[in-house]
Amino acid sequence: MAKAFVTHVPPLPNKVSEAKNFKKFLLENIAEIKWLYNSMQELDIAFIGLGSSVPTGDFDNEMKKLGLPIQNLVDQNIIGGINYNWFDSNGKQFLDYFLTIPIKQLQSLSYNENKFIALVAGGLHKVPSILVALKYNMANRLITDVETAKKIIGK
């Protein structure tokens, strides 16, 4: 029997101390959240979004709740984000405060030929981030627009 989920990262509490422990609290105290999180780690099909460079907007507010201004991401040379997991040009994840599938798990899933892990990202401004995500096997499929695809393959 197939199961499908549409998930979003819950907003963090406003206190830095609570925000930094929010993921742990949810996983330890709410059985349904723990079940969903564990189920996400073993999925067969995923459509995963990608952000380029340094995030803005709502994510900036969430970072402030953690006591981590966006400048921290700039200082770490962050090139993109996949599922709220920001990474540098070497594919190294910077944060793990959000209730998502970590990059190492995405890579593990992507190496399995029976898993369909699709990166959904388009726009020429995302090409550097897409290239890093593909180079470091964060996904094994790419859904994008024609112009972005041409740039990626060098046409």
DSSP file (Angstrom, degrees, kcal/mol; ACC not computed):
  #  RESIDUE AA STRUCTURE BP1 BP2  ACC     N-H-->O    O-->H-N    N-H-->O    O-->H-N    TCO  KAPPA ALPHA  PHI   PSI    X-CA   Y-CA   Z-CA
    1    1 A M              0   0    0      0, 0.0     2,-0.2     0, 0.0     0, 0.0   0.000 360.0 360.0 360.0 131.4    0.0    0.0    0.0
    2    2 A A        -     0   0    0      2,-0.0     2,-0.4     0, 0.0     0, 0.0  -0.555 360.0-163.2 -82.8 144.5    1.4    3.4   -1.0
    3    3 A K        -     0   0    0     -2,-0.2     2,-0.4     2,-0.0     0, 0.0  -0.966   4.0-165.3-124.1 144.1    1.6    6.3    1.5
    4    4 A A        -     0   0    0     -2,-0.4     2,-0.4     2,-0.0    -2,-0.0  -0.981   4.3-173.6-131.8 144.3    2.0    9.9    0.5
    5    5 A F        -     0   0    0     -2,-0.4     2,-0.5     2,-0.0    -2,-0.0  -0.994  16.6-163.0-136.2 141.4    3.0   12.9    2.5
    6    6 A V        -     0   0    0     -2,-0.4     2,-0.3     2,-0.0    -2,-0.0  -0.986  30.4-177.9-116.7 115.9    3.2   16.6    1.9
    7    7 A T        -     0   0    0     -2,-0.5     2,-0.3     2,-0.0    -2,-0.0  -0.814  17.8-174.1-119.8 156.7    5.3   18.0    4.6
    8    8 A H        -     0   0    0     -2,-0.3    -2,-0.0    91,-0.0    91,-0.0  -0.976  37.1-100.8-141.3 152.0    6.5   21.4    5.7
    9    9 A V        -     0   0    0     -2,-0.3     3,-0.1     1,-0.1    91,-0.1  -0.607  40.5-124.3 -75.4 127.5    8.9   22.5    8.4
   10   10 A P        -     0   0    0      0, 0.0    89,-0.2     0, 0.0    -1,-0.1  -0.398  33.4 -96.9 -69.6 150.3    7.0   23.8   11.4
   11   11 A P        -     0   0    0      0, 0.0    51,-0.0     0, 0.0     0, 0.0  -0.377  41.7-117.6 -66.1 146.0    7.9   27.3   12.6
   12   12 A L        -     0   0    0      1,-0.1     7,-0.1    -3,-0.1     8,-0.0  -0.461  29.9 -97.4 -81.1 154.2   10.4   27.4   15.4
   13   13 A P        -     0   0    0      0, 0.0    -1,-0.1     0, 0.0     6,-0.1  -0.286  33.4-118.3 -62.2 159.0    9.6   28.9   18.9
   14   14 A N  S    S+     0   0    0      4,-0.1     2,-0.4     5,-0.1    -2,-0.1   0.746  90.1  85.7 -76.1 -24.4   10.8   32.5   19.4
   15   15 A K  S  > S-     0   0    0      1,-0.1     4,-3.0    51,-0.0     5,-0.2  -0.643  75.4-139.2 -81.1 133.3   13.2   31.7   22.2
   16   16 A V  H  > S+     0   0    0     -2,-0.4     4,-2.4     1,-0.2     5,-0.2   0.914 102.7  51.6 -56.4 -46.3   16.7   30.7   21.0
   17   17 A S  H  > S+     0   0    0      1,-0.2     4,-0.7     2,-0.2    -1,-0.2   0.890 114.9  42.1 -61.6 -39.5   17.0   28.0   23.7
   18   18 A E  H  4 S+     0   0    0      2,-0.2     3,-0.5     1,-0.2     4,-0.5   0.888 112.3  54.0 -73.6 -39.1   13.7   26.5   22.8
   19   19 A A  H >< S+     0   0    0     -4,-3.0     3,-1.0    46,-0.3     4,-0.5   0.895 105.4  53.3 -62.1 -41.4   14.3   26.8   19.0
   20   20 A K  H 3< S+     0   0    0     -4,-2.4    -1,-0.2     1,-0.2     4,-0.2   0.751 117.3  37.7 -67.9 -23.2   17.6   24.9   19.2
   21   21 A N  T 3X S+     0   0    0     -4,-0.7     4,-2.6    -3,-0.5    -1,-0.2   0.346  88.1  99.9-106.9   5.3   15.9   22.0   21.0
   22   22 A F  H <> S+     0   0    0     -3,-1.0     4,-2.8    -4,-0.5     5,-0.2   0.907  81.5  48.7 -62.3 -46.4   12.6   22.0   19.1
   23   23 A K  H  > S+     0   0    0     -4,-0.5     4,-2.5    74,-0.3     5,-0.2   0.939 113.7  47.3 -59.2 -48.3   13.4   19.2   16.7
   24   24 A K  H  > S+     0   0    0     -4,-0.2     4,-2.2     1,-0.2    -1,-0.2   0.916 111.8  51.1 -60.3 -44.0   14.6   17.0   19.5
   25   25 A F  H  X S+     0   0    0     -4,-2.6     4,-2.1     1,-0.2     5,-0.3   0.935 110.8  48.0 -58.5 -48.3   11.5   17.8   21.6
   26   26 A L  H  X S+     0   0    0     -4,-2.8     4,-1.8     1,-0.2     8,-0.4   0.919 114.0  46.4 -60.0 -44.8    9.1   17.0   18.7
   27   27 A L  H  < S+     0   0    0     -4,-2.5    -1,-0.2     1,-0.2    -2,-0.2   0.841 118.2  41.4 -68.8 -33.1   10.9   13.6   18.0
   28   28 A E  H  < S+     0   0    0     -4,-2.2    -1,-0.2    -5,-0.2    -2,-0.2   0.742 124.8  32.1 -85.6 -23.5   11.0   12.6   21.6
   29   29 A N  H  < S+     0   0    0     -4,-2.1     2,-0.6    -5,-0.2    -2,-0.2   0.597 107.6  60.0-115.8 -13.1    7.5   13.7   22.7
   30   30 A I    >X  -     0   0    0     -4,-1.8     4,-2.2    -5,-0.3     3,-0.5  -0.903  58.6-164.4-124.0 105.2    5.1   13.4   19.8
   31   31 A A  H 3> S+     0   0    0     -2,-0.6     4,-2.7     1,-0.2     5,-0.2   0.848  89.2  54.1 -56.9 -39.7    4.8    9.8   18.5
   32   32 A E  H 3> S+     0   0    0      2,-0.2     4,-2.4     1,-0.2    -1,-0.2   0.878 109.3  48.2 -65.9 -37.3    3.1   10.9   15.2
   33   33 A I  H <> S+     0   0    0     -3,-0.5     4,-2.9    -7,-0.2     5,-0.2   0.923 112.2  49.1 -67.4 -44.2    6.0   13.3   14.4
   34   34 A K  H  X S+     0   0    0     -4,-2.2     4,-2.6    -8,-0.4     5,-0.2   0.918 112.0  49.1 -60.8 -44.2    8.6   10.6   15.2
   35   35 A W  H  X S+     0   0    0     -4,-2.7     4,-2.4    -5,-0.2    -2,-0.2   0.933 113.5  46.0 -61.3 -46.6    6.7    8.1   13.0
   36   36 A L  H  X S+     0   0    0     -4,-2.4     4,-2.3     2,-0.2    -2,-0.2   0.923 113.1  49.4 -63.1 -45.3    6.5   10.6   10.1
   37   37 A Y  H  X S+     0   0    0     -4,-2.9     4,-1.0     1,-0.2    -2,-0.2   0.927 113.4  46.1 -60.3 -46.5   10.1   11.6   10.5
   38   38 A N  H  < S+     0   0    0     -4,-2.6     4,-0.4    -5,-0.2     3,-0.3   0.877 110.8  53.3 -65.3 -37.2   11.3    8.0   10.5
   39   39 A S  H >< S+     0   0    0     -4,-2.4     3,-1.3     1,-0.2    -1,-0.2   0.884 104.2  56.3 -63.9 -38.2    9.0    7.2    7.5
   40   40 A M  H >< S+     0   0    0     -4,-2.3     3,-1.0     1,-0.3    -1,-0.2   0.799  98.1  62.8 -63.7 -27.9   10.6   10.1    5.5
   41   41 A Q  T 3< S+     0   0    0     -4,-1.0    -1,-0.3    -3,-0.3    -2,-0.2   0.683 110.9  37.2 -71.7 -17.0   14.0    8.5    6.0
   42   42 A E  T <  S+     0   0    0     -3,-1.3    -1,-0.2    -4,-0.4    -2,-0.2   0.143  84.5 143.3-120.6  18.1   13.0    5.4    4.1
   43   43 A L    <   -     0   0    0     -3,-1.0     3,-0.1     1,-0.1    -3,-0.1  -0.090  41.8-151.6 -63.1 160.3   10.8    6.8    1.4
   44   44 A D  S    S+     0   0    0      1,-0.3    72,-3.3    71,-0.1     2,-0.4   0.716  81.5  29.6-101.1 -30.1   10.8    5.4   -2.2
   45   45 A I  E     +a  116   0A   0     70,-0.2     2,-0.3    72,-0.1    -1,-0.3  -0.999  66.4 169.4-135.4 132.4    9.8    8.6   -4.1
   46   46 A A  E     -a  117   0A   0     70,-2.7    72,-3.1    -2,-0.4     2,-0.6  -0.999  23.7-156.8-143.4 142.1   10.5   12.2   -3.1
   47   47 A F  E     -a  118   0A   0     -2,-0.3     2,-0.4    70,-0.2    72,-0.2  -0.976  26.7-170.1-115.2 114.2   10.2   15.5   -4.9
   48   48 A I  E     -a  119   0A   0     70,-3.4    72,-3.3    -2,-0.6     2,-0.1  -0.901  12.6-139.6-118.3 130.9   12.7   17.9   -3.2
   49   49 A G  E     -a  120   0A   0     -2,-0.4    34,-1.1    70,-0.2     2,-0.4  -0.458  13.1-152.5 -84.8 158.5   13.0   21.6   -3.6
   50   50 A L  E     -C   82   0B   0     70,-0.8     2,-0.3    32,-0.2    32,-0.2  -0.997   3.7-159.5-134.7 135.0   16.2   23.5   -3.8
   51   51 A G  E     -C   81   0B   0     30,-3.4    30,-2.6    -2,-0.4     2,-0.3  -0.845  20.6-127.8-107.7 150.3   17.0   27.1   -2.9
   52   52 A S  E     -C   80   0B   0     -2,-0.3    28,-0.3    28,-0.2    74,-0.1  -0.707  58.3 -31.0 -99.8 151.3   20.0   28.9   -4.3
   53   53 A S  S    S-     0   0    0     26,-3.1    -2,-0.1    -2,-0.3    26,-0.1  -0.074 116.6  -2.6  49.7-135.7   22.7   30.7   -2.4
   54   54 A V  S    S-     0   0    0     25,-0.1    -2,-0.1     1,-0.1    27,-0.1  -0.741  77.5-123.4 -94.9 131.6   21.6   32.3    0.9
   55   55 A P        -     0   0    0      0, 0.0     2,-0.2     0, 0.0    18,-0.1  -0.228  29.1-176.2 -70.3 159.5   17.9   32.1    1.9
   56   56 A T    >   +     0   0    0      4,-0.0     3,-1.1     3,-0.0     4,-0.1  -0.746  43.5  32.4-137.4-174.2   15.8   35.1    2.6
   57   57 A G  T >> S+     0   0    0      1,-0.3     4,-1.3    -2,-0.2     3,-0.6  -0.362 121.6   4.6  68.1-132.5   12.2   35.9    3.8
   58   58 A D  H 3> S+     0   0    0      1,-0.3     4,-1.9     2,-0.2    -1,-0.3   0.843 130.0  57.5 -58.3 -36.4   10.6   33.5    6.2
   59   59 A F  H <> S+     0   0    0     -3,-1.1     4,-2.5     1,-0.2    -1,-0.3   0.877 100.7  57.5 -65.3 -35.4   13.8   31.4    6.5
   60   60 A D  H <> S+     0   0    0     -3,-0.6     4,-1.9     1,-0.2    -1,-0.2   0.909 106.4  49.9 -58.3 -42.2   15.7   34.5    7.7
   61   61 A N  H  X S+     0   0    0     -4,-1.3     4,-1.5     1,-0.2    -1,-0.2   0.899 109.8  50.2 -63.9 -40.7   13.2   34.8   10.5
   62   62 A E  H  X S+     0   0    0     -4,-1.9     4,-0.9     1,-0.2    -2,-0.2   0.884 108.7  52.6 -65.7 -38.0   13.6   31.2   11.5
   63   63 A M  H ><>S+     0   0    0     -4,-2.5     5,-2.6     1,-0.2     3,-0.7   0.892 105.6  54.4 -64.2 -39.2   17.4   31.5   11.5
   64   64 A K  H ><5S+     0   0    0     -4,-1.9     3,-1.3     1,-0.2    -1,-0.2   0.862 101.4  58.9 -63.1 -35.2   17.1   34.5   13.8
   65   65 A K  H 3<5S+     0   0    0     -4,-1.5   -46,-0.3     1,-0.3    -1,-0.2   0.797 105.8  49.8 -63.4 -27.3   15.0   32.4   16.2
   66   66 A L  T <<5S-     0   0    0     -4,-0.9    -1,-0.3    -3,-0.7    -2,-0.2   0.484 119.8-112.2 -86.3  -3.8   18.0   30.1   16.4
   67   67 A G  T < 5S+     0   0    0     -3,-1.3    -3,-0.2    -4,-0.3    -2,-0.1   0.725  83.5 121.2  77.6  21.2   20.3   33.0   17.1
   68   68 A L      < -     0   0    0     -5,-2.6    -2,-0.2    -6,-0.1    -1,-0.2  -0.860  50.8-155.1-121.1  94.3   22.0   32.4   13.7
   69   69 A P    >>  -     0   0    0      0, 0.0     3,-2.4     0, 0.0     4,-0.5  -0.288  32.8-107.1 -65.4 156.2   21.7   35.5   11.4
   70   70 A I  H >> S+     0   0    0      1,-0.3     4,-1.8     2,-0.2     3,-1.1   0.785 116.2  74.7 -53.6 -29.1   21.9   34.9    7.7
   71   71 A Q  H 3> S+     0   0    0      1,-0.3     4,-3.0     2,-0.2    -1,-0.3   0.823  86.2  63.6 -55.9 -30.4   25.4   36.4    7.8
   72   72 A N  H <> S+     0   0    0     -3,-2.4     4,-1.2     2,-0.2    -1,-0.3   0.894 103.2  47.3 -60.0 -39.2   26.5   33.0    9.3
   73   73 A L  H <<>S+     0   0    0     -3,-1.1     5,-2.1    -4,-0.5    -2,-0.2   0.903 111.6  50.1 -68.6 -40.4   25.4   31.3    6.1
   74   74 A V  H ><5S+     0   0    0     -4,-1.8     3,-1.7     1,-0.2    -2,-0.2   0.932 109.7  51.2 -60.7 -45.8   27.3   33.9    4.1
   75   75 A D  H 3<5S+     0   0    0     -4,-3.0    -1,-0.2     1,-0.3    -2,-0.2   0.775 107.7  53.2 -63.4 -27.0   30.4   33.4    6.2
   76   76 A Q  T 3<5S-     0   0    0     -4,-1.2    -1,-0.3    -5,-0.2    -2,-0.2   0.361 113.3-119.2 -89.1   4.8   30.2   29.6    5.7
   77   77 A N  T < 5 -     0   0    0     -3,-1.7    12,-0.6     1,-0.2     2,-0.2   0.896  41.0-170.3  57.7  44.0   30.1   30.1    1.9
   78   78 A I  E   < - D   0  88B   0     -5,-2.1    10,-0.3    10,-0.2    -1,-0.2  -0.468  14.7-177.0 -67.4 132.3   26.7   28.4    1.6
   79   79 A I  E     -     0   0B   0      8,-2.6   -26,-3.1     1,-0.3     2,-0.3   0.669  58.2 -21.9-104.8 -22.8   25.8   27.8   -2.0
   80   80 A G  E     -CD  52  87B   0      7,-1.6     7,-3.1   -28,-0.3     2,-0.4  -0.986  52.1-122.2-172.5 175.9   22.3   26.4   -1.7
   81   81 A G  E     -CD  51  86B   0    -30,-2.6   -30,-3.4    -2,-0.3     2,-0.5  -1.000  11.6-169.1-139.7 138.6   19.7   24.6    0.4
   82   82 A I  E >  S-CD  50  85B   0      3,-2.2     3,-1.1    -2,-0.4   -32,-0.2  -0.982  81.4 -15.0-129.0 118.7   17.8   21.4   -0.1
   83   83 A N  T 3  S-     0   0    0    -34,-1.1    -1,-0.1    -2,-0.5     3,-0.1   0.895 129.2 -53.3  55.5  42.6   14.8   20.7    2.2
   84   84 A Y  T 3  S+     0   0    0      1,-0.2     2,-0.7   -35,-0.1    -1,-0.3   0.683 113.3 122.6  64.7  19.8   16.0   23.5    4.6
   85   85 A N  E <   -D   82   0B   0     -3,-1.1    -3,-2.2    16,-0.1     2,-0.3  -0.920  52.9-152.7-111.2 103.8   19.4   21.8    4.7
   86   86 A W  E     -D   81   0B   0     -2,-0.7     8,-3.5    -5,-0.3     9,-0.5  -0.568  16.4-173.3 -83.5 139.1   21.9   24.5    3.6
   87   87 A F  E     -DE  80  93B   0     -7,-3.1    -8,-2.6     6,-0.3    -7,-1.6  -0.905  17.6-130.5-134.7 157.5   25.2   23.3    2.0
   88   88 A D  E >   -D   78   0B   0      4,-1.6     3,-2.1    -2,-0.3   -10,-0.2  -0.288  48.5 -81.9 -95.9-174.5   28.5   24.6    0.8
   89   89 A S  T 3  S+     0   0    0    -12,-0.6   -11,-0.1     1,-0.3   -12,-0.1   0.601 129.3  57.5 -68.8  -9.7   30.2   24.0   -2.5
   90   90 A N  T 3  S-     0   0    0      2,-0.1    -1,-0.3    46,-0.0     3,-0.1   0.272 118.7-109.5 -99.2   9.2   31.6   20.7   -1.2
   91   91 A G    <   +     0   0    0     -3,-2.1     2,-0.4     1,-0.3    -2,-0.1   0.594  68.3 149.8  76.7  10.2   28.1   19.4   -0.4
   92   92 A K        -     0   0    0      1,-0.1    -4,-1.6    11,-0.0    -1,-0.3  -0.651  46.9-125.3 -83.2 128.4   28.6   19.7    3.3
   93   93 A Q  B     -E   87   0B   0     -2,-0.4    -6,-0.3    -6,-0.2     3,-0.1  -0.492  19.0-166.1 -72.1 138.0   25.4   20.4    5.3
   94   94 A F        +     0   0    0     -8,-3.5     2,-0.3    -2,-0.2    -1,-0.1   0.851  64.9  27.3 -93.5 -41.0   25.7   23.4    7.6
   95   95 A L        -     0   0    0     -9,-0.5    -1,-0.2   -11,-0.1    -9,-0.0  -0.848  42.5-176.6-124.6 156.8   22.6   23.1    9.9
   96   96 A D        +     0   0    0     -2,-0.3   -11,-0.1   -11,-0.1   -73,-0.0  -0.294  52.9 109.9-144.9  56.4   20.5   20.3   11.3
   97   97 A Y        +     0   0    0    -13,-0.2   -74,-0.3   -74,-0.1     2,-0.3   0.500  59.7  83.5-104.3  -7.9   17.8   22.2   13.3
   98   98 A F  S    S-     0   0    0    -14,-0.2     2,-2.2   -15,-0.1   -89,-0.0  -0.730  84.1-114.2-109.1 150.9   14.8   21.4   11.0
   99   99 A L  S    S+     0   0    0     -2,-0.3     2,-0.2   -89,-0.2    -1,-0.0  -0.494  77.2 107.8 -80.4  72.6   12.5   18.4   10.8
  100  100 A T  S    S-     0   0    0     -2,-2.2   -16,-0.1   -16,-0.1   -17,-0.1  -0.780  81.6 -76.0-137.2 178.6   13.6   17.3    7.3
  101  101 A I        -     0   0    0     -2,-0.2   -16,-0.1   -61,-0.1     5,-0.1  -0.746  54.5-127.3 -80.9 118.5   15.6   14.6    5.6
  102  102 A P     >  -     0   0    0      0, 0.0     4,-2.2     0, 0.0     3,-0.4  -0.210  20.0-109.6 -64.3 158.8   19.3   15.4    6.2
  103  103 A I  H  > S+     0   0    0      1,-0.2     4,-2.7     2,-0.2     5,-0.2   0.883 117.3  56.7 -58.7 -41.7   21.6   15.6    3.2
  104  104 A K  H  > S+     0   0    0      1,-0.2     4,-2.1     2,-0.2    -1,-0.2   0.883 108.9  47.1 -59.5 -37.1   23.4   12.4    4.2
  105  105 A Q  H  > S+     0   0    0     -3,-0.4     4,-2.7     2,-0.2    -1,-0.2   0.889 109.7  52.7 -72.2 -38.4   20.1   10.5    4.1
  106  106 A L  H  X S+     0   0    0     -4,-2.2     4,-2.6     2,-0.2    -2,-0.2   0.916 110.6  49.1 -59.6 -41.7   19.2   12.0    0.8
  107  107 A Q  H  X S+     0   0    0     -4,-2.7     4,-1.7     2,-0.2    -2,-0.2   0.918 110.1  50.2 -63.7 -43.4   22.5   10.8   -0.6
  108  108 A S  H  X S+     0   0    0     -4,-2.1     4,-0.5     1,-0.2    -2,-0.2   0.923 113.6  45.4 -60.7 -44.8   21.9    7.3    0.8
  109  109 A L  H >< S+     0   0    0     -4,-2.7     3,-1.1     1,-0.2     6,-0.3   0.894 110.0  55.3 -64.4 -40.0   18.5    7.2   -0.7
  110  110 A S  H 3< S+     0   0    0     -4,-2.6    -1,-0.2    27,-0.3    -2,-0.2   0.788  99.6  59.7 -67.2 -28.5   19.8    8.5   -4.1
  111  111 A Y  H 3< S+     0   0    0     -4,-1.7     2,-0.7    -3,-0.2    -1,-0.3   0.702  87.2  88.2 -71.4 -18.6   22.4    5.8   -4.3
  112  112 A N  S X< S-     0   0    0     -3,-1.1     3,-2.1    -4,-0.5    28,-0.1  -0.731  70.1-153.4 -85.1 115.2   19.7    3.2   -4.3
  113  113 A E  T 3  S+     0   0    0     -2,-0.7    -1,-0.1     1,-0.3    -3,-0.0   0.659  93.1  61.8 -64.9 -14.9   18.5    2.7   -7.9
  114  114 A N  T 3  S+     0   0    0     -5,-0.1     2,-0.3     2,-0.0    -1,-0.3   0.503  91.3  82.5 -87.8  -4.5   15.1    1.6   -6.6
  115  115 A K    <   -     0   0    0     -3,-2.1     2,-0.6    -6,-0.3   -70,-0.2  -0.789  67.7-149.9-101.4 144.8   14.5    5.0   -5.1
  116  116 A F  E     +a   45   0A   0    -72,-3.3   -70,-2.7    -2,-0.3     2,-0.7  -0.889  21.4 172.2-116.5  95.9   13.3    8.0   -7.1
  117  117 A I  E     -a   46   0A   0     -2,-0.6    23,-2.0   -72,-0.2    24,-1.4  -0.879  13.2-168.9-110.7  99.7   14.7   11.2   -5.4
  118  118 A A  E     -ab  47 141A   0    -72,-3.1   -70,-3.4    -2,-0.7     2,-0.6  -0.794  14.8-149.4-100.7 123.7   13.8   14.1   -7.7
  119  119 A L  E     -ab  48 142A   0     22,-2.4    24,-3.1    -2,-0.5     2,-0.7  -0.798  12.1-159.0 -85.6 122.4   15.3   17.5   -7.3
  120  120 A V  E     +ab  49 143A   0    -72,-3.3   -70,-0.8    -2,-0.6     2,-0.3  -0.896  35.7 132.3-108.1 106.1   12.8   20.1   -8.5
  121  121 A A        +     0   0    0     22,-2.1     2,-0.3    -2,-0.7    24,-0.2  -0.977  22.7 171.2-157.4 137.8   14.7   23.3   -9.3
  122  122 A G        +     0   0    0     -2,-0.3     3,-0.1   -72,-0.2   -72,-0.1  -0.956  30.0  79.0-146.1 165.2   14.7   25.8  -12.1
  123  123 A G  S >  S-     0   0    0     -2,-0.3     3,-2.1     1,-0.1     4,-0.3   0.194  71.9-104.7 106.2 133.8   16.1   29.1  -13.0
  124  124 A L  G >  S+     0   0    0      1,-0.3     3,-1.3     2,-0.2    -1,-0.1   0.795 116.8  66.0 -60.2 -28.8   19.6   30.1  -14.2
  125  125 A H  G 3  S+     0   0    0      1,-0.2    -1,-0.3     2,-0.1     4,-0.2   0.683  99.9  52.9 -66.8 -16.2   20.4   31.6  -10.8
  126  126 A K  G <> S+     0   0    0     -3,-2.1     4,-2.8     1,-0.1    -1,-0.2   0.471  78.1  99.4 -96.4  -2.9   20.1   28.1   -9.3
  127  127 A V  H <> S+     0   0    0     -3,-1.3     4,-2.8    -4,-0.3     5,-0.2   0.906  81.6  49.8 -53.9 -49.2   22.6   26.4  -11.7
  128  128 A P  H  > S+     0   0    0      0, 0.0     4,-1.8     0, 0.0    -1,-0.2   0.917 114.6  45.4 -57.8 -41.5   25.5   26.5   -9.2
  129  129 A S  H  > S+     0   0    0     -4,-0.2     4,-2.6     2,-0.2    -2,-0.2   0.903 112.7  50.5 -66.9 -41.4   23.4   25.0   -6.4
  130  130 A I  H  X S+     0   0    0     -4,-2.8     4,-2.6     1,-0.2     5,-0.2   0.921 108.5  52.4 -62.4 -44.3   21.9   22.3   -8.7
  131  131 A L  H  X S+     0   0    0     -4,-2.8     4,-2.7    -5,-0.2    -1,-0.2   0.900 111.4  46.1 -60.9 -41.5   25.4   21.3  -10.0
  132  132 A V  H  X S+     0   0    0     -4,-1.8     4,-2.3    -5,-0.2    -1,-0.2   0.932 111.9  51.5 -66.6 -44.7   26.6   20.8   -6.4
  133  133 A A  H  <>S+     0   0    0     -4,-2.6     5,-3.0     1,-0.2     6,-0.5   0.898 115.4  41.9 -59.6 -40.6   23.5   18.9   -5.4
  134  134 A L  H ><5S+     0   0    0     -4,-2.6     3,-1.6     3,-0.2    -1,-0.2   0.906 111.8  54.3 -73.2 -41.4   23.9   16.6   -8.4
  135  135 A K  H 3<5S+     0   0    0     -4,-2.7    -2,-0.2     1,-0.3    -1,-0.2   0.882 113.5  42.8 -58.2 -39.3   27.7   16.2   -7.9
  136  136 A Y  T 3<5S-     0   0    0     -4,-2.3    -1,-0.3    -5,-0.2    -2,-0.2   0.109 114.6-116.2 -99.9  21.9   27.2   15.1   -4.3
  137  137 A N  T < 5 +     0   0    0     -3,-1.6   -27,-0.3     1,-0.1    -3,-0.2   0.824  62.1 148.4  53.6  43.5   24.2   12.8   -5.1
  138  138 A M  S   <S+     0   0    0     -5,-3.0     2,-0.3    -6,-0.2    -4,-0.2   0.612  77.3  12.3 -78.6 -12.1   21.6   14.6   -3.1
  139  139 A A        -     0   0    0     -6,-0.5   -21,-0.2    -5,-0.1    -1,-0.1  -0.970  58.8-149.1-154.3 159.1   19.1   13.4   -5.8
  140  140 A N  S    S+     0   0    0    -23,-2.0     2,-0.3    -2,-0.3   -22,-0.2   0.285  84.6  44.5-116.6   8.9   19.1   10.9   -8.6
  141  141 A R  E     -b  118   0A   0    -24,-1.4   -22,-2.4     2,-0.0     2,-0.4  -0.967  66.3-151.9-142.9 157.2   16.7   12.8  -10.8
  142  142 A L  E     -b  119   0A   0     -2,-0.3     2,-0.5   -24,-0.2   -22,-0.2  -0.993   5.7-170.0-135.1 129.5   16.3   16.4  -11.9
  143  143 A I  E     +b  120   0A   0    -24,-3.1   -22,-2.1    -2,-0.4     2,-0.3  -0.978  35.2 134.2-114.8 118.3   13.1   18.2  -12.9
  144  144 A T        -     0   0    0     -2,-0.5   -22,-0.2   -24,-0.2     2,-0.2  -0.846  52.9 -81.6-150.1-178.1   13.9   21.6  -14.3
  145  145 A D     >  -     0   0    0     -2,-0.3     4,-2.4   -24,-0.2     5,-0.2  -0.489  44.0-106.0 -91.5 166.6   13.2   24.1  -17.2
  146  146 A V  H  > S+     0   0    0      1,-0.2     4,-2.6     2,-0.2     5,-0.2   0.905 116.5  49.6 -60.6 -47.2   14.8   23.9  -20.6
  147  147 A E  H  > S+     0   0    0      1,-0.2     4,-2.0     2,-0.2    -1,-0.2   0.902 112.7  46.9 -63.5 -40.8   17.1   26.9  -20.2
  148  148 A T  H  > S+     0   0    0      2,-0.2     4,-2.4     1,-0.2    -1,-0.2   0.920 111.7  51.7 -65.5 -43.4   18.5   25.6  -16.9
  149  149 A A  H  X S+     0   0    0     -4,-2.4     4,-2.1     1,-0.2    -2,-0.2   0.914 108.8  50.9 -60.1 -43.4   18.9   22.1  -18.4
  150  150 A K  H  X>S+     0   0    0     -4,-2.6     5,-3.2     1,-0.2     4,-0.6   0.912 110.8  48.6 -61.1 -42.4   20.9   23.6  -21.3
  151  151 A K  H ><5S+     0   0    0     -4,-2.0     3,-0.6     4,-0.2    -1,-0.2   0.900 109.9  52.3 -64.1 -40.6   23.2   25.5  -19.0
  152  152 A I  H 3<5S+     0   0    0     -4,-2.4    -1,-0.2     1,-0.2    -2,-0.2   0.889 114.0  41.6 -64.3 -40.0   23.7   22.4  -16.8
  153  153 A I  H 3<5S-     0   0    0     -4,-2.1    -1,-0.2    -5,-0.2    -2,-0.2   0.447 119.1-109.7 -90.7   1.6   24.8   20.2  -19.8
  154  154 A G  T <<5       0   0    0     -3,-0.6    -3,-0.2    -4,-0.6    -4,-0.1   0.778 360.0 360.0  83.6  27.1   26.8   23.0  -21.3
  155  155 A K      <       0   0    0     -5,-3.2    -4,-0.2    -6,-0.2    -5,-0.1   0.406 360.0 360.0-104.9 360.0   24.7   24.0  -24.3
